[in-house]
């Protein structure tokens, strides 16, 4: 029988912890959403460019680079805001709000908006995406210590599964008329040959072909928001702590900012690592075009294979993260993550034929899962558990800052609209920064081992 001083959630060690059977599928669906857009939007923009030319109108050739630039800009403030809001109001509420806020984006895309409105949507996508990621990855850390490896591994692997399925889903909907005819005629060999791009599609997508896809994304996002809001977390405060005041929340931020070791990790993994992420996000479609994987007019000539490989590697990468999560990995692990990430980025830029870029993208995307985890689970393992969401938001804000600086400056130097544009140079620039950052972090770790507890200086 409970004593008067004992509340029911105080006797339950799982009170307030994440429900993995809810949050992991939502993460899977969320990354399906993200990667359907990454697969479909370059084709959608090329289709709109071809239509604009036929109608003597103008649709910018660099719209994808501009979209990515605007999408990453809110990551300067979004992660920090998400970390503070999650610390104050709870990760579940913040994640739910971000999902519901994201739903209007694909709905508006069904109306084929003007490029200026697409830029606004990209900014909102970036802000809601940043808030959703920080709240979600922080909620995943809210499990019993012995579950940390499993929860992080499941979360990262679910990204890979959802993202791997996304190009198939997007291709099936965008080319539904051509593929549907094969199903109607029971020509399954031709269906699968077209579906996996063993044989190129004979039709080019029309704008109407993208509308069903955008409607699907709107509906699934609303459903996911409801699932997280209603069932994403068990009742009770995590570890029975009291909600902090705003003063306490900002004091936490000041405490973190006084740690030299935290700054070393943030500068190397986040501020310098951000451009390495951004090189692939922003310029991989242009690299694919240079190597013949995307033909003019939005025709997929192997782009789906690169997208599939990219997301497939997130599954073993996520599973491998589970082996490292919860072990308070040393500084050398961070050096190896950033160093291998940068070398793979260099390889993408140096690739001269399709098979080379496939090999480098496979390595890059495998390590991407460790880099994602380094900004969240790795950072939070080196601070007090109560500072979990704050340190994640703090770290990823600097990743956003590095990405934004790169996203705005590099297109001014390497303009995708220019006749002499070389898609390899953005990768070389990001890789060089990453290699310098990994060397600097290695030297710092030799002088002041990062595995020792992070404490405020002075």
Order of alpha helices (4+ residues) and beta strands (2+ residues): alpha-alpha-alpha-alpha-alpha-alpha-alpha-alpha-alpha-alpha-alpha-alpha-alpha-beta-beta-alpha-alpha-alpha-alpha-alpha
